[in-house]
């Protein structure tokens, strides 16, 4: 899912090659509560979906985000 890497990289000002499934909110310096909400908004816009509050709280790693996106986009 190349779009995910693109959105994460743009949100956190990284190169796409730096974006891995093992990236976590607690280990990325630029991933704070404000950029987390920016990431959510960017993902919702890019993938034309909406996340619930519970889903947003769960999205603390790129792997979790990928899993959620796959579940939401495969249903469409």
SULWO-V274246 format. One record per residue. N is the residue number from 1. RES is the residue in one letter. SS is DSSP state (~ for helix, > for strand, _ for the rest). PHI is phi in whole degrees, 0 to 359 (none if undefined). BURIAL is 1 if it has 9 or more other C-alpha atoms within 8 Angstrom, else 0. Layout:
# SULWO-V274246
N RES SS PHI BURIAL
N RES SS PHI BURIAL
This chain:
# SULWO-V274246
1 X _ none 0
2 X ~ 295 0
3 X ~ 297 0
4 X ~ 298 1
5 X ~ 301 1
6 X ~ 298 1
7 X ~ 294 1
8 X ~ 297 1
9 X ~ 299 1
10 X ~ 294 1
11 X ~ 295 1
12 X ~ 260 1
13 X _ 58 0
14 X _ 238 1
15 X _ 275 0
16 X ~ 301 1
17 X ~ 292 0
18 X ~ 278 0
19 X _ 276 1
20 X _ 230 1
21 X _ 297 0
22 X _ 278 0
23 X _ 298 1
24 X > 234 1
25 X _ 305 1
26 X _ 284 0
27 X _ 250 0
28 X _ 256 0
29 X _ 305 0
30 X _ 276 0
31 X _ 265 1
32 X _ 247 0
33 X ~ 297 0
34 X ~ 290 0
35 X ~ 289 1
36 X ~ 297 1
37 X ~ 291 0
38 X ~ 296 1
39 X ~ 299 1
40 X ~ 301 1
41 X ~ 299 0
42 X ~ 294 1
43 X ~ 294 1
44 X ~ 299 1
45 X ~ 291 0
46 X ~ 296 0
47 X ~ 260 0
48 X _ 53 0
49 X _ 223 0
50 X _ 230 0
51 X _ 256 0
52 X _ 278 0
53 X ~ 300 0
54 X ~ 297 0
55 X ~ 297 1
56 X ~ 299 1
57 X ~ 293 0
58 X ~ 282 0
59 X _ 277 1
60 X _ 251 1
61 X > 224 1
62 X ~ 297 1
63 X ~ 299 1
64 X ~ 294 1
65 X ~ 297 1
66 X ~ 301 1
67 X ~ 300 0
68 X ~ 296 1
69 X ~ 298 0
70 X ~ 298 0
71 X ~ 295 0
72 X ~ 285 1
73 X ~ 275 0
74 X ~ 287 0
75 X _ 282 0
76 X _ 266 0
